[in-house]
Amino acid sequence: MKIYYGTTAVAKMLGVCPKTVAAWFDAKQIVGHRLPSGARRMHIDDVKAFAQAKNIPIAISTIDEPSKELSAD
């Protein structure tokens, strides 16, 4: 089972607003999944890879509990 974070949690990690994360997600710059409700979910490894590629520091102390646990096929 992989643990995924929502847009708000990822925004907090990266020090940006949730709309910025949503734009990156929609532009396929951050890998993730959409739930049937339309909510975005991103795995922490994908967030870290994106942040490293863009030279954005991750505020590890701000990482909250994941918003959803999803089974990855």
C-alpha positions as CSV (number, residue, x, y, z in Angstrom):
1,M,0.0,0.0,0.0
2,K,1.3,3.5,-0.9
3,I,0.5,6.6,1.1
4,Y,-0.7,9.6,-0.9
5,Y,-0.9,13.3,0.2
6,G,-3.5,15.8,-1.0
7,T,-2.8,19.2,-2.6
8,T,-2.9,21.2,0.7
9,A,-0.4,18.9,2.4
10,V,2.0,19.0,-0.6
11,A,1.6,22.8,-0.7
12,K,2.6,23.0,2.9
13,M,5.6,20.8,2.4
14,L,6.8,22.9,-0.6
15,G,6.0,26.3,0.9
16,V,3.5,27.2,-1.9
17,C,-0.2,27.7,-2.1
18,P,-2.5,24.7,-3.0
19,K,-3.5,26.4,-6.3
20,T,0.2,26.2,-7.3
21,V,0.4,22.5,-6.6
22,A,-2.9,21.9,-8.4
23,A,-1.4,23.8,-11.5
24,W,1.8,21.7,-11.4
25,F,-0.3,18.5,-11.1
26,D,-2.6,19.5,-13.9
27,A,0.4,20.3,-16.1
28,K,1.7,16.8,-15.3
29,Q,4.8,18.2,-13.6
30,I,4.0,16.3,-10.4
31,V,3.0,12.6,-10.8
32,G,-0.2,11.6,-9.0
33,H,-3.7,10.3,-9.2
34,R,-7.1,11.7,-9.2
35,L,-9.8,10.2,-7.1
36,P,-13.3,9.8,-8.5
37,S,-14.3,12.9,-6.6
38,G,-11.7,14.9,-8.5
39,A,-9.3,15.3,-5.6
40,R,-5.6,15.1,-6.4
41,R,-3.3,12.7,-4.5
42,M,0.5,12.5,-4.8
43,H,3.0,10.0,-3.3
44,I,5.7,11.5,-1.2
45,D,8.4,9.9,-3.4
46,D,7.0,11.7,-6.4
47,V,6.8,15.0,-4.5
48,K,10.4,14.6,-3.4
49,A,11.5,13.9,-7.0
50,F,9.6,17.0,-8.3
51,A,11.1,19.2,-5.5
52,Q,14.6,17.9,-6.3
53,A,14.2,18.5,-10.0
54,K,12.9,22.0,-9.4
55,N,15.4,22.8,-6.6
56,I,12.6,23.4,-4.1
57,P,13.4,22.6,-0.5
58,I,10.9,20.3,1.3
59,A,10.0,21.3,4.8
60,I,10.0,17.8,6.3
61,S,8.8,19.1,9.7
62,T,5.5,20.3,8.0
63,I,4.6,16.8,6.6
64,D,1.3,15.9,8.1
65,E,-0.5,12.6,8.3
66,P,-1.4,11.5,4.8
67,S,-4.9,12.4,3.7
68,K,-5.7,9.1,2.1
69,E,-4.3,5.6,1.9
70,L,-4.8,4.0,-1.5
71,S,-3.9,0.7,-2.9
72,A,-1.6,1.0,-5.9
73,D,-2.1,-1.6,-8.5
